[in-house]
Amino acid sequence: MKQITVISGKGGTGKTSLVAAFGQLAKNVVLADCDVDAANLHLIIKPISYRQEPELVRSGFEMVLDAEYCTLCGECEPVCRFDAVHILPLPEKQGQLLPVFDPLACEGCGCCADICPTEAIGIRDKEIGYLFRSNTRFGPMVHARLNIAESNSGKLVTLVRNNAKEYAEKENRQWLLIDGSPGIGCPVIASLTGVDFALIVTEATESGRHDFLRILELCAHFKIKSFTIVNKFDLNEDVTEKIKSDAKKRGVEILGTIPFNPLFVEAMVQEQTILEYAPRDKSAQILRDLWEKLKTRIT
Amino acid sequence: MTVKKEIAIASGKGGTGKTTVAVNIAACWDDPVILADCDVEEPNAHLFIQPTWDRKKPVTVLNPEFNMDLCDGTGACRDVCRYNAIIVLGKSPLLFPELCHSCGGCYRACPNNAITEVPREIGYLECGHRDKINFIHGRMNIGEAKSPPLIKAVRTAAREQGENLVIIDAPPGTTCPVIEATRKVDYLVLVTEPTPFGLSDLKLARETAQIMDIRHGVIVNRSDLGNNDVFDYCRQENIPILASIPFEKKAAQLYSQSKILVKENSHYQALFRNLFQQILKDMEQ
């Protein structure tokens, strides 16, 4: 079983469209959408049925005040390094001053609870989102929804991966394809560690190239072998050549290039992969060739 | 523009055109502006602005350092850490810096005063200028997991730059980096595309704006590539559509060369000026 994570550095380069197409071509596959901030794969590869109920995921902590025990000593406010505790007059308590926790700022460290002399601040597990395990027309899929403004994306990414891996192993699937998120931070790192290969989808723009160099460095940092595909290559063939040269200098193979094609959007609108929507289009054939090439390199 | 205001350009989905909008409205405005690129993981705005750099400053977070002469190995630090960032091997505490949130809990919990908090570099801040634009961005070190502390440093630097309008180029997504980049701004511009992915992520981004209680409006970019669902959604939800920009291959090509569209011709000048006027108008409502 081979695990491949598709990442990009820059957003909007075409990761999800590519994962959907490769998911179709892979035949014996489990899909994992690790872009838990803004999951999109399930919009093309719609769940037909759910293997389990959506699972509520808990990670980290949030603070709860028991007002009866608060003596208003005021220690909690300055000890917080995240500007998440403020002593404010509460309208619902007739203007009484009490500590109020800002859930957007709170990072669940518990320092306020630890310093409270009367244990008026309690700590409880925080609900951070939901995990979905489904069957799709291409195989099992695991995806997740991280609650708005949450900060525990790494944990949810890891949960998606672990569940997907379990299906892949138990059901003898050959491929685990992971749709990653843009950037280089914790959700990306959590989707990269321990995979067999990274597939970097970049685009033929200077911004794409700039971000490509950073994601290449990230893969090298975590010692993950990577392949690259340059999407929208004909938008700027100069930059495409520079990207090819950047990759070559670092011993990273460019698997191929894909031309800019509005059919990708049309396919997405129809909730289809480009192979389903326009099977005879040149781009569809390019994707088939890329998949065959990737398989040869990996196996 | 006499009162200092902050406008953030965000999206949910990556690649919708945040940087294009941020850079071009900063460049087309007659008054001085501060442009703060808060996408510290993959900053791009500097490629377009090409500022003359004035200063560079490392940004650090505090991590615990253990004084083994004073440490007795009983692990009060490990016990209090809610991120499981400290383990104790034998009698030696070991920190996993990528898990540490710099809360100071371990430092306070140690009964032997064996912990000092030391700064560790996570990236750097750079400030520069070009024409009437004061430019600031952050660049996170590769391998770092958490961007919010660096984003916070960029926001603070922008606030300290003076009284001019601040335009923030936010990262994609809807979670903590975006919250840090956009909290307490006066107005949020959500850039989307009229596709199922664009709509799905717009809904999440809009929820983010509502949770933060920030006025917001939408720009539909590449407005002719997709379907009408995004427009229907905005209408149903009474979200102002500030502009609807059709796809132009020429604009995409200029973007690929990191060109500032408003400097290329008057058509783009007019487009972005109008857009900026719309934003300012909706802000005043």
Interface residues (C-beta under 8 A of the other chain):
Chain A: S8 G9 K10 G11 G12 T13 T16 D37 A38 A39 N40 L43 I44 G60 F61 V79 R81 F82 L104 A105 E107 G108 C109 G110 C111 D114 I115 I123 L146 I148 A149 E150 S151 S153 G154 S181 P182 G183 I184 G185 C186 I189 A204 T205 E206 S207 G208 H210 D211 R214 E217 L218 H221 F222 L235 N236 V239 F260 P262 V265 M268 V269 E271
Chain B: G12 K13 G14 G15 T16 T19 E41 E42 N44 L47 V80 R82 Y83 E98 H101 S102 C103 G104 G105 R108 A109 M140 I142 G143 E144 A145 K146 S147 P148 P171 P172 G173 T174 T175 C176 P177 I179 R183 T195 P196 F197 S200 D201 L204 E207 T208 I211 M212 L225 G226 N227 A252 Q253 Y255 S256 Q257 S258
